[in-house]
Structure formats: C-alpha cells, structure tokens
Amino acid sequence: APGSFLPPGTSPLWFVNLPAMTRLPISCMLIVGLLFCTTVHAVRQESFVQQAELDAASQYQKEVANGSFQKKTKMLKVRRISTKAARARDSFLRLGSISSTDFLTPSGPAPWMQEGWPSASLFHGYRSVLMPFAQWVAGQSFDEVDPAIAFRDHFASDFGGLPAFCGFQYASAFCMSGMDDSLDQVTNVGQLVDFQRKLYAGTGMEMAVMQRIAIDKDAGAYVTTGKEGDDDVTDRDGQVGWSATLPVLQKCSQEACTILLATPRFQSVVYGYRSWYSHKEVITQLLVADGARLVWLDFRTLQEYVKIADSFQTTGTQDDNPFGLFLVDMMPRGFQQNCPAQTRFPPSCVNIEEGNYYEYADEEEEEEDENFEFKQWKTWRDRAALVAPTDFLKAKLLNHVIKTYHQQVGPECGAMAVANVMNGLMNDWYVSSEDVFDYFKVKANKESNKRFGEGRKIYNSAGKLTTKFTSNKCLVNAFVNLRKIKPYSALAYEKNLQPKEWYVNAQQDKQANFALSKMTAKILMRQDDRNGIKFNKAPGETPKAKHKWIQEHETTITQEWNCLKSWLDHCRTGACGMIFHLPNHWAPIYGYREIKNRRQILVPSAGQHPVYWQDYRTVRETLAAAKGYNIFVAYTSSPQMPNNMRCR
C-alpha cells in the first residue's frame, strides 16, 4: 500500500505501488510458450490405472484440466503422483514439528552412551538458539491435525507445493524492523513475485528493504542418489552455504534483527536455529512457520525450496529468483515490540492462484518426473526424520538394542536386523550377520544328523551378501529355531554339528543364556493377522476416503497404538525386541515418543542407525500398502495386557 515500509517523516512520493501482474489469456500463453514453473500434480489413487483425484485442485487447475487447451503430447492437465511418492511426501509433512525439549540441554549419559559401545558416538555438540522475539516458544509443543490431510490442498498439484501468501509473517518482519506493516494485495503468484522482488531489489522509484543472504541454493547435487534399503541414508554436504548464513543468524540472535524465508508455498520469519553432529555429519536446521505449524527445516531442504523457485524469473537476468532467505533492514525506529510473531502462534497462510506462472505436464516426461519427485520427497523426509539429541529426553527407548546395535555393510539389512535384536536380548554382541546368513543359506531338512536353515540365495549378481531373497518368515524362524537340535539350527551350529563359538560364549553368561532358553518370535502387526495386534486397515479406494475413515475412527486407532505401546514398554525391560519390514528394508524399532497428539517410533528407513523418527500414521500407511510389510517381535516373555484392552 502507498507509504508501506517508509521511515518516519519520509515523503511517500518515491513509493509507487506496482500493478498486479495481469494474467495473459491462455491462448497467448501457449503461443509464446511461457515455460515458467514446475509441473502441476494431483494425488493419485492407489492404482495407477484409476483416475487422478481432482477434489483438492484449485478452480484454475480444474478448468485447465477439463478445458480445451490440449495440444498433442504437451497438454495442460493435472498429472498423477505415484503412490510411493505420495507416501514419502505425507511422511515428510508429518515430521519436524517443534517439541518441548528442543531448547533444553542434553543431560546425563544414557546407557547406550557408555564408552566402548558402538552407539556411544551417535550424537554430540548440540546447540539450539531462539531469536529474542520468539522466547515464548521455549518448552512448547503443540497439538496439530494430520499435516498430510491439512496440507493436501497445498500439494494437490505442482511439485514443491501450491503457492500461498503468509501476510502474518510479512507483517511481523516489517513490524519488528520498525516499518509500516501494511501489505500489498496478493491474490496470485504474479502479485507475490512482484511484491517479493521489489522488497529486495527495489525499483527506480522504490528502495529495497531486504538484503539477500548468500545461502548458495545451487549447492551440490539437487537430488540424493540413495535407494530405499541402502546401508545408510546418503545426502550431500549440508555445510555448503551455511558459513554465510550462520553469522547473520548469530547477529539476529543478539541484536534482535529479523530474517525472512520467502518461498512460493510459504513465507516465514526465522524463529530460531540449531545444529548438532549426528553419527556421520553436521546437521543444521532453521525453525520456521509452515503455515500454522512451527517446524524445523533442514538447511539443505531450505536451499532446495528456493532452488525450485528459479522458474519465477521476472526480468530475464541470470539470477533473478525473487525468493530466498533475507535479512530485513532496520528502519530508524529500530526493533519493535508486540508485533504479531512475538505475541501469538502463526495462522494458516492464504492460498493464491498459480496463474500463468505454472507450466503443466508433458506426458512423455511423466515417468522420469515421477521418479525424480519420489527421490526428492524421500530426501526431504529423511532429513526431517533425523533425531536431535534432546528428542531422547522424553522418548521411551529400547536401550538394550540401541547399546549393542551394529550398522549394516551393504544390502544385509534383514540379517543385521536379526543380529541386532538377538544380541540386544542377550545384552552383548554375540551373533554376527554372517551367522544369520549361514542359517538363511543352509537347506531345510529333517534328517537328525544334519543342519537345517531356510535354503535361500544369499549373494547378489555382484557377489555381495544380500537379504533380497529372504522373507519375513525366514527372519521369524531364525529366532524360533535358534535352539533346535536333531536337526541342528545352522544359526548356532557348525557343519560338524559342534556349537558355534558365539553360542558357547553366550551360554556362559547368565543373561545371554536365559535369553537363549526363552527366545521365540511372531508376527505382531500386519494385515489380516490375528496372532498379534489387530491392525485395522482403512477401507476405501482413494486417499480422501481412507483419511475420512481414519478421522471417524480415532478411538480404534488409539486403541491399536496403545496395544503396540504396551509391547514397546515391555521391550524396554529387555524382554523383547521388534523388527519393522519397511519398503525394501528391515530395521529394529529402537523406541517411541508421544508429543501431544503425535506418535512416533524410532526406526531407520535405510541402514540400522537409531537416528530417524517415523510417524505412526505413516507406519499404518506402510502396513496397509502390502501384506508383506509388517512388524514382528522376538521375545522371552509377553506383556500382561490390561483387562479392558482388546488387542486382537
């Protein structure tokens, strides 16, 4: 509005409102080929052959999708998103929310941090900082609806999210920096681009009120290369660009200046930041408001949010992306108090029309784009899932499994998961993954003077050990058959039928020998199974229908969680351990936590490190995706369930 961002006493003559970008007719857009932004998507139903859902698409998208603007293979339409990409996206959205422990100091050495254990060096060097205006956030955690449902409208089309305008955040930044906090009218992307650009670039008759921070949005590879089930999560160096950002963050934590993150999907002042070392790399995150949620955003993901907006060029210059991370200039009045972000929780942002800035799908490129999209959502999910050391202050951990776990080397997740849980029950390292592979390899037989196993192939085409050809039943049988003789379990006995060295050593230890004498296993949660906890699969063909059922059956889902939690609490005594079969991966469950209405389990999607959270709603979606995905438990005793708890 006229007079916005003016220092006191300054004449407004130099300040001119830029007119909102007018929308070109669609026919003109096709003729001139305005190839400005990313592909518009919509959530696909479970089957690739079913029609894409359009319910969440904007009116403009529906008009385009159903209109007469189709030209050969290049057409304006809502493109489907693969089921696995949608699941990774929803998992990402459910992670990263603020916790009451985030600004505490990690205290006291946990059992798994004792010197000499592999887990002792998982974390160190944790530091978290709140900006002066955001001190009210310390010690807080908040209830929230399922972000995958609440934000579905934002992700119904283009990759990276539909555009929105967060006036609360802009007003907060301007108010705290001593400016007039009145705002331009922003109802479409063109207006947002013009509004954002003039704030940092200025015009011939305006002055800029923001300085771009050199975050190096082009740092490293844009998409990571690790596959589900790899021996660890792989990612690029998170320190590129951080060295230029950290001094500005430190300045504002001491001098009360304001930093604004501007992306097409949301904009937010920076509420705080933190960093720590996690098992192999330094993690850096910024605390921002993603609409009405305070979330920790990995610095690498932030860079990629800005990189996505490279398509929003407005002047044709080489680097004219109007979005990024900005230091808001201080006006003569200085830092102001009682501004919106200082006094209340942020509200939701307002959806705006994407208009002509969005290019639509090319059918010939759909498959490649879907694969690219899945990798990116998976990368963002893995970053958001990372455990901060303070998360463990209120988490319930299976210390006996964490303490003894070993990381897998290569595609041996099933064998190493069995070894990690089995050794946790024995409270020391005895069984190796090679012993488990020995059991998987030896053929099944009933002759009393021979060994037996599962008769599975254990080498891949490259000659490396792999559990690719193994099944859930094989893993369960490794525990069930551990002590069997005549025939002899290949897990515990050599070819000459003599007990293996690890087995002899374990029998000489009281705890290990007790575990060996009682150990068994069973499937705990899977579709259509009644031997463990009853799993209630949501009916319906579309995500929308399934979400509706879940919302209407919260009591049923809570009962299901409480049954799983009873087993997890029993495992915390050392009496059991769990393995989760995820997509292309087996890994132990190392613990759980509850934050308000959020439920999370500690389980990695790749490798064996206990440094990744997964939301229970995502766990349920994985179990519902296929009968092969399940959770099984190895145990020496079962928990006593309360009489009123119906788990089967």
C-alpha positions in Angstrom: 0.0 0.0 0.0 1.2 3.6 -0.5 3.6 4.6 2.3 4.5 1.0 3.2 8.0 0.5 4.6 8.6 4.2 4.9 10.9 5.6 7.6 9.1 8.1 9.8 8.9 11.6 8.2 9.8 10.3 4.7 7.7 11.6 1.8 5.8 8.8 0.1 6.3 10.3 -3.3 9.0 7.9 -4.3 6.9 4.9 -3.3 4.7 3.6 -6.0 2.5 0.5 -6.0 3.4 -1.8 -8.8 0.2 -3.0 -10.5 -0.6 -6.6 -10.1 0.6 -8.8 -12.9 -2.2 -9.3 -15.3 -3.0 -12.8 -16.5 -2.3 -13.4 -20.1 -5.0 -15.3 -21.9 -4.4 -19.0 -22.0 -4.2 -19.0 -25.8 -1.4 -16.3 -25.7 0.4 -18.3 -23.0 0.5 -21.3 -25.3 1.6 -19.3 -28.3 4.5 -17.5 -26.6 5.4 -20.6 -24.5 5.8 -19.1 -21.1 7.6 -22.0 -19.6 8.0 -20.6 -16.1 7.5 -23.1 -13.3 7.1 -26.7 -12.2 4.6 -29.3 -13.1 1.2 -29.3 -11.6 0.3 -32.6 -9.9 -2.6 -34.2 -8.1 -2.7 -37.1 -5.6 -3.1 -40.3 -7.4 -5.3 -43.1 -6.2 -3.6 -46.4 -5.1 -3.8 -47.9 -8.5 -2.0 -46.3 -11.5 -5.0 -47.1 -13.7 -7.5 -45.2 -11.6 -8.4 -41.6 -12.4 -6.4 -38.9 -10.6 -8.3 -37.1 -7.8 -9.1 -33.5 -8.7 -11.0 -32.6 -5.5 -8.1 -30.8 -4.0 -7.1 -28.9 -7.1 -7.8 -25.2 -7.4 -10.6 -24.0 -9.7 -8.0 -22.8 -12.2 -6.4 -26.2 -12.4 -9.8 -27.9 -12.8 -10.6 -25.5 -15.7 -7.3 -26.2 -17.3 -7.6 -30.0 -16.7 -11.1 -30.2 -18.1 -10.8 -27.5 -20.7 -10.0 -27.4 -24.4 -6.3 -26.4 -24.0 -4.7 -29.7 -25.0 -2.1 -29.8 -27.8 -0.7 -33.1 -28.9 1.6 -34.6 -26.2 2.1 -31.2 -24.4 -1.1 -30.5 -22.6 -2.5 -28.6 -19.7 -3.7 -31.2 -17.2 -3.4 -32.4 -13.6 -0.7 -35.1 -13.6 -0.9 -38.1 -11.3 1.6 -38.7 -8.5 2.9 -42.2 -7.7 1.7 -44.0 -4.6 5.3 -44.2 -3.2 5.9 -40.5 -3.8 2.7 -39.6 -2.1 3.6 -41.8 0.9 7.1 -40.2 1.1 5.5 -36.7 0.8 3.0 -37.4 3.6 5.7 -38.8 5.8 7.8 -35.7 5.3 4.9 -33.4 6.2 4.3 -35.2 9.5 7.8 -34.8 10.8 9.9 -31.9 12.0 7.3 -30.3 14.4 8.7 -28.5 17.4 9.0 -30.4 20.7 9.1 -29.1 24.3 12.7 -30.5 24.7 14.2 -28.7 21.6 15.8 -25.9 23.6 16.9 -28.0 26.6 20.5 -29.2 27.1 21.1 -33.0 26.7 21.6 -34.4 30.2 23.3 -37.3 31.8 24.9 -40.2 29.9 22.3 -42.7 28.7 23.2 -46.4 29.0 23.9 -46.6 25.3 26.4 -43.6 25.5 28.8 -45.6 27.6 32.3 -45.7 26.2 33.1 -48.8 24.2 29.6 -49.3 22.8 29.0 -48.6 19.0 26.2 -46.3 20.0 28.4 -44.1 22.2 29.3 -41.6 19.4 25.9 -41.2 17.8 25.5 -37.5 18.8 27.5 -34.6 20.2 27.7 -30.8 20.0 24.0 -29.9 20.2 23.3 -26.2 20.2 19.9 -24.5 19.8 19.1 -20.8 19.7 15.8 -18.9 19.8 15.5 -15.4 18.4 14.8 -12.7 21.0 11.2 -12.2 19.8 10.4 -16.0 20.0 11.4 -16.8 23.6 7.7 -17.7 24.2 8.4 -20.8 22.1 10.8 -22.4 24.6 9.4 -25.5 26.3 6.3 -25.6 24.0 4.8 -28.3 21.8 1.5 -28.1 20.1 -1.4 -30.3 19.1 -1.9 -30.5 15.3 -4.2 -32.2 12.9 -2.6 -34.6 10.4 -0.5 -32.3 8.2 -0.8 -34.8 5.3 -4.6 -34.1 5.4 -4.5 -30.4 6.3 -1.9 -29.6 3.6 -3.4 -31.8 0.9 -4.7 -28.8 -0.9 -1.2 -27.3 -1.0 0.2 -30.5 -2.6 -2.6 -31.4 -4.9 -0.6 -30.1 -7.9 2.8 -28.7 -8.6 5.8 -30.4 -7.1 7.0 -28.3 -4.1 3.5 -27.2 -3.2 0.9 -24.8 -4.3 1.6 -21.1 -3.8 0.3 -19.2 -0.7 0.7 -15.8 0.8 1.6 -15.5 4.6 0.7 -12.0 5.4 1.1 -12.6 9.1 4.8 -13.3 8.6 5.5 -10.3 6.3 3.7 -8.1 8.8 5.7 -9.5 11.7 9.0 -8.9 9.8 8.2 -5.4 8.9 6.8 -4.5 12.3 9.8 -5.8 14.2 12.1 -4.0 11.8 10.4 -0.7 12.5 8.5 -0.4 9.3 4.9 0.2 8.3 3.4 -3.3 8.3 0.6 -2.6 5.8 0.8 -5.0 2.8 0.1 -5.1 -0.9 -2.9 -7.1 -2.1 -1.6 -10.5 -3.1 -4.1 -13.0 -4.6 -2.0 -14.7 -7.3 1.6 -15.8 -8.0 2.3 -12.8 -10.3 1.5 -10.4 -7.5 3.5 -12.4 -5.0 6.6 -12.4 -7.3 6.3 -8.6 -7.9 5.8 -8.0 -4.2 8.7 -10.1 -3.1 11.0 -8.8 -5.8 10.5 -5.2 -5.0 11.3 -5.9 -1.3 14.9 -6.9 -2.1 15.6 -5.4 -5.5 13.6 -2.2 -5.3 12.7 -0.2 -8.4 13.6 3.1 -10.0 11.2 4.8 -7.5 11.5 2.5 -4.5 14.2 1.4 -2.2 14.8 -2.3 -1.2 14.0 -3.2 2.4 15.7 -6.6 2.4 19.2 -8.0 1.8 19.6 -11.4 0.2 21.6 -13.9 2.3 24.0 -16.0 0.2 22.6 -19.4 1.1 24.1 -21.0 -2.1 20.9 -22.5 -3.4 22.8 -24.3 -6.1 25.0 -26.2 -3.6 25.8 -29.8 -4.5 23.6 -32.3 -6.2 19.9 -31.4 -6.2 18.6 -34.9 -5.6 20.4 -37.5 -3.5 21.2 -40.9 -5.0 20.5 -43.4 -2.2 17.8 -46.0 -2.7 15.4 -47.4 -0.1 17.1 -50.2 1.7 20.6 -49.0 1.2 23.1 -49.5 4.0 22.6 -45.9 5.1 20.8 -42.7 4.1 23.0 -40.7 1.7 22.9 -36.9 1.2 25.0 -34.0 0.1 27.2 -31.8 2.3 25.0 -29.6 4.4 27.7 -27.1 5.2 27.8 -25.5 1.8 26.2 -22.1 2.1 25.9 -22.4 5.9 29.1 -20.4 6.6 27.5 -17.3 5.0 24.1 -17.9 6.8 25.3 -18.6 10.4 26.8 -15.1 11.0 23.5 -13.5 10.1 21.6 -15.9 12.4 24.0 -15.1 15.2 23.7 -11.4 14.6 19.9 -11.5 14.9 20.0 -13.7 18.0 22.0 -11.0 19.7 20.8 -7.7 18.1 17.1 -8.5 17.5 17.0 -8.1 13.8 14.7 -10.1 11.5 15.3 -12.8 9.0 12.6 -13.8 6.5 12.4 -17.0 4.4 10.4 -16.5 1.3 9.3 -19.4 -0.9 6.3 -19.8 -3.2 4.5 -22.2 -0.9 5.0 -20.3 2.4 6.9 -17.4 3.9 8.1 -17.1 7.5 10.3 -15.2 9.8 13.1 -17.3 11.3 12.2 -18.2 14.9 15.5 -20.0 15.8 18.1 -22.4 14.6 20.1 -25.4 15.8 22.9 -27.7 14.9 24.5 -31.0 16.1 26.6 -33.9 15.0 24.6 -37.0 14.0 26.6 -40.2 13.6 28.4 -39.0 10.4 27.6 -35.4 9.6 26.7 -32.0 11.0 23.0 -31.2 10.9 21.8 -27.6 10.6 18.1 -26.6 10.8 16.1 -23.4 11.0 12.8 -23.0 12.9 10.2 -21.6 10.7 6.4 -21.4 10.4 5.0 -23.6 7.6 1.6 -22.0 7.8 0.1 -22.8 11.2 2.9 -25.2 12.2 6.3 -24.4 13.7 8.7 -26.8 12.1 12.5 -27.5 11.9 13.6 -27.1 8.3 16.9 -28.7 7.2 19.2 -26.1 5.7 19.6 -28.3 2.6 15.9 -28.5 2.1 15.6 -24.8 2.5 18.2 -24.3 -0.3 16.1 -26.6 -2.5 12.8 -24.8 -1.7 14.5 -21.7 -3.1 16.1 -23.6 -6.0 12.6 -24.8 -7.1 11.6 -21.1 -7.5 14.3 -20.5 -10.1 11.5 -20.6 -12.6 9.9 -17.4 -11.2 12.2 -15.1 -13.3 10.8 -11.6 -13.8 13.5 -9.6 -15.6 15.4 -12.1 -17.7 18.7 -11.5 -15.7 20.9 -14.5 -14.9 19.9 -14.7 -11.2 16.5 -13.1 -10.7 14.8 -15.7 -8.4 12.8 -13.4 -6.2 12.7 -15.9 -3.3 15.3 -16.9 -0.8 16.5 -16.1 2.8 16.6 -12.3 3.5 17.8 -10.0 6.3 15.2 -7.4 6.8 16.7 -3.9 7.1 16.1 -2.0 10.3 14.4 1.4 10.0 15.2 4.3 12.3 12.6 3.3 14.8 14.5 0.1 15.4 13.3 -3.2 16.7 9.6 -3.0 17.8 7.8 -5.0 20.4 4.3 -6.6 20.4 4.5 -7.5 16.7 2.4 -10.5 15.5 5.0 -13.2 15.7 6.1 -12.0 19.2 2.7 -12.5 20.8 0.8 -15.3 19.1 1.0 -18.5 17.2 1.1 -18.2 13.4 -2.2 -18.7 11.5 -2.6 -20.6 8.3 -1.4 -18.9 5.1 -3.9 -17.9 2.3 -3.8 -20.0 -0.9 -3.4 -17.9 -4.0 -3.9 -18.7 -7.7 -0.9 -20.0 -9.6 -2.0 -18.4 -12.8 0.3 -18.4 -15.8 3.5 -19.0 -13.9 2.8 -22.7 -13.9 3.7 -25.0 -16.8 1.8 -28.2 -17.0 2.7 -31.8 -17.8 4.3 -33.4 -20.8 3.0 -37.0 -21.0 6.3 -38.2 -22.4 8.2 -37.0 -19.3 5.8 -38.2 -16.7 7.7 -41.4 -15.7 11.0 -39.6 -15.3 9.4 -36.8 -13.4 7.7 -39.2 -11.0 11.0 -40.9 -10.2 12.6 -37.6 -9.7 9.8 -36.5 -7.5 9.9 -39.6 -5.3 13.6 -39.2 -4.7 13.2 -35.6 -3.7 10.3 -36.3 -1.3 12.3 -39.2 0.2 15.3 -36.9 0.7 13.2 -34.3 2.5 11.6 -37.0 4.6 14.9 -38.4 5.7 16.2 -35.0 6.7 13.0 -34.2 8.6 13.1 -37.6 10.4 16.6 -37.0 11.9 16.7 -37.4 15.7 18.1 -34.5 17.7 19.8 -35.5 20.9 17.2 -33.7 23.0 14.5 -35.8 21.5 15.6 -38.6 23.7 14.9 -36.6 26.9 11.2 -37.6 26.7 11.5 -40.7 24.4 11.0 -44.3 25.6 14.0 -46.2 24.3 14.9 -49.9 24.0 18.3 -49.2 25.5 19.4 -52.9 25.3 19.1 -52.9 21.5 20.5 -49.4 21.0 23.5 -50.2 23.1 24.6 -53.2 21.1 23.4 -52.4 17.6 25.9 -52.6 14.6 25.5 -50.8 11.3 25.0 -53.0 8.2 27.5 -53.1 5.4 25.9 -53.4 2.1 22.4 -54.9 1.4 22.3 -57.1 4.5 19.6 -55.3 6.4 17.5 -58.5 7.2 20.5 -60.4 8.6 21.8 -57.4 10.6 18.4 -56.6 12.0 18.1 -60.1 13.3 21.6 -59.9 14.8 20.9 -56.5 16.4 17.7 -57.7 18.1 19.0 -61.1 19.2 22.2 -59.5 20.7 20.1 -56.9 22.4 18.1 -59.6 24.1 21.4 -61.2 25.2 22.7 -57.8 26.3 26.0 -58.1 24.4 27.4 -58.7 21.0 27.5 -62.5 20.2 25.7 -63.2 16.9 27.1 -61.7 13.6 25.2 -61.1 10.4 27.4 -63.8 8.9 25.9 -66.3 11.3 22.4 -65.3 10.3 23.3 -65.6 6.6 24.7 -69.1 7.3 21.2 -70.0 8.6 19.5 -68.4 5.6 21.7 -70.3 3.2 21.6 -73.9 4.5 18.8 -76.0 3.1 15.8 -77.1 5.1 15.9 -80.8 6.0 14.5 -83.2 8.6 17.5 -85.5 9.0 18.6 -85.6 12.6 22.3 -85.7 11.9 22.4 -82.6 9.7 22.0 -78.8 10.0 18.9 -77.0 8.7 18.1 -73.5 7.6 15.9 -71.6 5.1 17.6 -72.6 1.8 17.7 -69.1 0.5 20.0 -67.5 -2.0 22.3 -65.0 -0.2 24.5 -63.5 -2.9 23.5 -60.9 -5.5 24.9 -60.6 -9.0 27.9 -58.6 -7.8 28.8 -61.4 -5.3 27.8 -59.4 -2.2 25.8 -60.8 0.7 22.2 -59.7 0.4 18.8 -60.4 2.1 17.0 -59.5 -1.1 15.9 -63.2 -1.5 14.8 -63.6 2.2 11.3 -63.3 3.6 9.7 -62.2 6.8 9.1 -65.9 7.7 12.8 -66.6 7.4 13.6 -63.8 9.9 11.0 -65.0 12.4 12.2 -68.6 12.0 15.8 -67.5 12.8 14.5 -66.7 16.4 12.1 -69.6 16.7 14.6 -72.3 15.5 17.6 -70.9 17.3 18.0 -73.7 19.9 16.7 -76.6 17.9 18.8 -79.8 17.5 18.5 -83.0 15.6 18.4 -81.5 13.1 20.6 -78.6 14.2 20.0 -74.9 13.6 22.7 -73.5 11.2 22.5 -70.3 13.2 24.0 -71.9 16.3 25.9 -75.0 14.9 28.8 -75.5 12.5 28.9 -78.0 9.7 30.4 -80.6 12.0 27.4 -80.1 14.4 29.6 -78.5 17.0 28.1 -75.4 18.6 29.5 -72.1 17.1 31.9 -70.0 19.2 29.3 -67.3 19.8 26.8 -69.9 21.1 29.3 -71.3 23.5 30.2 -67.8 24.8 26.6 -66.8 25.2 25.7 -69.9 27.2 28.4 -69.0 29.7 26.7 -65.6 30.5 23.7 -65.7 32.8 21.6 -63.0 30.9 22.5 -64.3 27.5 21.8 -67.9 28.4 18.4 -67.0 29.9 17.5 -65.2 26.7 18.6 -68.2 24.6 16.5 -70.5 26.7 13.3 -68.5 26.3 13.7 -66.7 22.9 10.9 -67.0 20.3 9.2 -64.7 17.8 5.9 -64.0 16.0 4.3 -61.5 13.6 2.9 -58.7 15.8 1.2 -56.4 13.3 0.1 -57.0 9.7 -3.0 -57.0 7.5 -5.5 -59.8 8.3 -3.4 -61.3 11.1 -4.9 -62.2 14.5 -1.9 -63.8 16.2 -0.7 -60.4 17.4 -2.2 -57.0 17.5 -5.3 -56.4 15.4 -4.5 -54.0 12.6 -7.4 -52.0 11.2 -6.9 -51.2 7.6 -8.8 -48.2 6.4 -11.3 -49.1 3.7 -11.8 -47.0 0.6 -10.2 -46.6 -2.8 -8.9 -43.1 -2.6 -6.6 -41.3 0.0 -9.5 -39.0 0.7 -11.9 -41.9 1.6 -9.2 -43.6 3.7 -8.5 -40.4 5.6 -12.2 -39.9 6.3 -12.4 -43.4 7.8 -9.3 -42.7 10.0 -10.7 -39.4 11.2 -14.0 -41.1 12.1 -12.3 -44.0 13.9 -9.8 -42.2 16.1 -10.7 -44.3 19.1 -10.0 -47.5 17.2 -6.6 -46.2 16.0 -5.7 -45.0 19.6 -6.6 -48.5 20.9 -4.3 -50.0 18.3 -1.5 -47.7 19.3 -1.9 -48.4 23.0 -1.6 -52.2 22.2 1.6 -51.6 20.3 2.8 -49.3 23.1 2.2 -52.0 25.7 4.5 -54.3 23.8 7.1 -51.5 23.3 7.1 -50.8 27.1 7.5 -54.5 27.7 10.5 -54.5 25.3 12.0 -51.6 27.3 12.5 -54.1 30.2 14.8 -56.1 28.0 12.2 -58.9 27.4 11.7 -58.3 23.7 12.8 -56.5 20.5 11.0 -55.6 17.3 11.8 -55.5 13.6 9.9 -53.5 11.1 9.7 -54.6 7.5 9.6 -51.3 5.5 9.8 -50.9 1.8 12.9 -52.8 0.7 14.3 -52.7 4.2 14.3 -54.4 7.6 15.3 -52.5 10.7 14.9 -52.7 14.5 12.5 -50.4 16.3 14.5 -48.6 18.9 11.8 -46.8 20.8 9.0 -44.4 20.6 7.7 -41.0 21.8 4.5 -39.1 22.2 4.3 -35.3 21.7 0.8 -34.0 22.3 -1.3 -35.9 19.8 1.7 -37.0 17.7 3.0 -40.6 18.0 6.4 -41.6 16.5 8.6 -44.7 16.5 12.4 -44.7 16.2 13.2 -46.7 13.1 15.5 -46.0 10.2 14.3 -46.3 6.5 17.8 -47.3 5.5 20.7 -48.7 7.5 20.5 -49.6 11.2 21.4 -46.3 12.9 18.8 -45.3 15.6 18.6 -41.7 14.4 15.3 -41.5 12.4 11.7 -41.0 13.5 8.7 -42.2 11.7 5.1 -41.0 12.4 2.7 -43.8 13.4 0.3 -42.6 10.8 3.0 -43.3 8.2 3.6 -46.7 9.9 0.0 -47.5 9.4 0.1 -46.5 5.7 3.1 -48.8 5.2 1.3 -51.7 6.8 -1.8 -51.1 4.7 0.2 -50.8 1.4 1.0 -54.6 1.2 0.7 -57.7 3.3 4.5 -58.2 3.2 5.0 -55.1 5.3 4.7 -56.0 9.0 6.2 -55.7 12.4 7.3 -58.8 14.2 8.6 -59.3 17.8 11.3 -61.5 19.2 10.6 -62.1 22.9 11.4 -64.1 26.1 8.1 -63.2 27.7 4.8 -61.5 26.7 3.4 -58.4 28.4 0.3 -58.5 30.6 -2.4 -56.6 28.9 -5.0 -54.7 30.9 -8.3 -56.5 31.0 -10.1 -53.7 29.2 -7.6 -53.6 26.3 -8.8 -55.6 23.4 -5.8 -56.1 21.1 -7.0 -59.0 18.9 
